[in-house]
Structure formats: structure tokens, C-alpha cells
């Protein structure tokens, strides 16, 4: 059993999605691991990871719109308000999604569907630098 790990940073543009599929796939291809499990983990609590459709941008727009309606930016709703109106809603959105994704690896590539991509989903309004840990275990 082999293990490989790397950390990389992603610059987001503020609230919305940043596609990280290429660096994720490049890491797996360079690893020399043909079959295994890739863990994609983000070391933050106000952004999340998701696998979503990469074909129609309307999907990502609709997801963002849904979360904006569901988790309001309104400090009157929250106790934790010291870091701005977008902070507590960002934590809730992260709790409803995930900071970790497991992706099977087969034949030396992540097993993603034809229309799937891996995204950092930034929940804060301002651009941020987010750190991603990739850990691959297998043969």
C-alpha cells in the first residue's frame, strides 16, 4: 500500500465556485497509484467542497441562489456576528455541505463522471485563499 499527500492553495473570487478538478487529477496522475481512494480535504470552516455538474453554469448559479435564500445574511438571526454579516451564514453553509470528499481512483485517475467537477465553494463574500489537502492511498 502506498500513500501520497500534497497541499495546495486556491484563490477564490468571493462567494461562488472555483473548479479544482485539474490540480486534483494532476496529483493523482503523478502519484503512480493506479487503484485507491483520494481524500480531498479543505482546512477551513467558511467554505466547502462539492462535486457538481461542470457542463451548464446555471446549475452552480441555482445552487448559490438556493443557499442565499435558505441561509440568510442577517446578523439579527445569529449570535456569532463579530466577523461580519457573511461569516455565520458561511459556517452554516459549510455545515450543510462538507469540507471533505472521497473519490475512488481507478487506472491512475479519479473516478469522476463525464459531467462532474470538483469545486471549492466559497461562502464568504470577499476573495480568500483556501488550502486543500490531497491524500491518496492505494496500490
VOTI-8808 format. One line per 3 residues: number of its first residue (from 0); their letters; for each residue x, y, z of C-alpha. Coordinates in nm, 3 decimals, always signed. Example, Ala and Ser with C-alpha at 12.3 -4.5 7.8 and 13.67 -1.06 7.14 Angstrom:
0> as> +1.230 -0.450 +0.780; +1.367 -0.106 +0.714
//
This chain:
0> xxx> +0.000 +0.000 +0.000; +0.132 +0.342 -0.100; +0.035 +0.684 +0.031
3> xxx> +0.092 +1.027 -0.124; -0.004 +1.367 +0.009; +0.016 +1.727 -0.101
6> xxx> -0.127 +2.064 -0.002; -0.210 +2.344 -0.243; -0.378 +2.683 -0.220
9> xxx> -0.673 +2.811 -0.418; -0.761 +3.176 -0.470; -1.138 +3.223 -0.472
12> xxx> -1.320 +3.520 -0.623; -1.559 +3.559 -0.333; -1.889 +3.376 -0.295
15> xxx> -1.925 +3.108 -0.560; -1.744 +2.813 -0.713; -1.379 +2.759 -0.807
18> xxx> -1.304 +2.448 -1.015; -1.008 +2.250 -0.876; -1.052 +1.938 -1.091
21> xxx> -0.729 +1.987 -1.290; -0.489 +2.006 -0.992; -0.671 +1.716 -0.825
24> xxx> -0.640 +1.496 -1.136; -0.279 +1.603 -1.196; -0.183 +1.498 -0.843
27> xxx> -0.337 +1.153 -0.890; -0.171 +1.103 -1.230; +0.173 +1.193 -1.087
30> xxx> +0.130 +0.966 -0.784; +0.196 +0.630 -0.956; -0.103 +0.490 -0.765
33> xxx> -0.336 +0.303 -1.000; -0.615 +0.193 -0.763; -0.709 +0.358 -0.438
36> xxx> -0.901 +0.628 -0.259; -0.835 +1.000 -0.280; -0.940 +1.224 +0.006
39> xxx> -0.983 +1.592 -0.079; -0.993 +1.798 +0.241; -1.017 +2.173 +0.300
42> xxx> -0.876 +2.331 +0.617; -1.145 +2.598 +0.654; -1.489 +2.638 +0.813
45> xxx> -1.649 +2.903 +0.591; -1.603 +2.735 +0.253; -1.675 +2.382 +0.140
48> xxx> -1.603 +2.121 -0.125; -1.852 +1.974 -0.365; -1.869 +1.760 -0.675
51> xxx> -2.115 +1.911 -0.919; -2.203 +1.938 -1.285; -1.945 +2.117 -1.499
54> xxx> -2.150 +2.143 -1.817; -2.422 +2.400 -1.750; -2.317 +2.701 -1.536
57> xxx> -2.685 +2.750 -1.447; -2.653 +2.456 -1.205; -2.392 +2.640 -0.997
60> xxx> -2.591 +2.963 -1.015; -2.906 +2.785 -0.895; -2.717 +2.623 -0.606
63> xxx> -2.580 +2.962 -0.500; -2.926 +3.119 -0.526; -3.083 +2.838 -0.322
66> xxx> -2.828 +2.875 -0.040; -2.864 +3.256 -0.042; -3.240 +3.214 +0.008
69> xxx> -3.209 +2.934 +0.264; -2.930 +3.075 +0.485; -2.983 +3.449 +0.510
72> xxx> -2.714 +3.708 +0.571; -2.890 +3.882 +0.856; -2.699 +3.936 +1.181
75> xxx> -3.028 +3.963 +1.373; -3.061 +3.585 +1.325; -2.724 +3.490 +1.480
78> xxx> -2.519 +3.524 +1.800; -2.181 +3.497 +1.625; -2.164 +3.832 +1.444
81> xxx> -1.813 +3.968 +1.517; -1.663 +3.872 +1.179; -1.921 +4.031 +0.952
84> xxx> -2.268 +3.964 +0.817; -2.146 +3.689 +0.582; -1.949 +3.488 +0.840
87> xxx> -2.211 +3.292 +1.036; -2.411 +3.211 +0.722; -2.085 +3.082 +0.570
90> xxx> -2.035 +2.850 +0.868; -2.391 +2.718 +0.836; -2.350 +2.660 +0.461
93> xxx> -2.028 +2.469 +0.527; -2.202 +2.256 +0.791; -2.475 +2.173 +0.538
96> xxx> -2.219 +2.068 +0.276; -1.873 +1.929 +0.352; -1.502 +2.007 +0.384
99> xxx> -1.401 +1.656 +0.276; -1.473 +1.440 -0.028; -1.366 +1.083 -0.102
102> xxx> -1.307 +0.994 -0.468; -1.220 +0.642 -0.588; -0.913 +0.611 -0.810
105> xxx> -0.905 +0.356 -1.090; -0.644 +0.308 -1.363; -0.450 +0.602 -1.222
108> xxx> -0.725 +0.865 -1.247; -1.003 +0.988 -1.017; -1.334 +0.822 -1.098
111> xxx> -1.547 +1.123 -1.186; -1.850 +1.115 -1.412; -1.840 +1.278 -1.753
114> xxx> -2.007 +1.596 -1.631; -1.857 +1.610 -1.281; -1.601 +1.856 -1.148
117> xxx> -1.454 +1.917 -0.802; -1.521 +2.267 -0.669; -1.425 +2.484 -0.377
120> xxx> -1.749 +2.656 -0.280; -1.660 +2.987 -0.122; -1.929 +3.104 +0.120
123> xxx> -1.772 +3.439 +0.217; -1.830 +3.750 +0.004; -1.466 +3.856 -0.027
126> xxx> -1.197 +3.661 -0.217; -0.999 +3.424 +0.003; -0.705 +3.188 -0.020
129> xxx> -0.817 +2.836 +0.071; -0.586 +2.542 +0.146; -0.663 +2.199 +0.007
132> xxx> -0.505 +1.875 +0.131; -0.497 +1.579 -0.110; -0.426 +1.237 +0.042
135> xxx> -0.417 +0.929 -0.180; -0.383 +0.573 -0.056; -0.369 +0.264 -0.274
138> x> -0.159 +0.041 -0.500
//
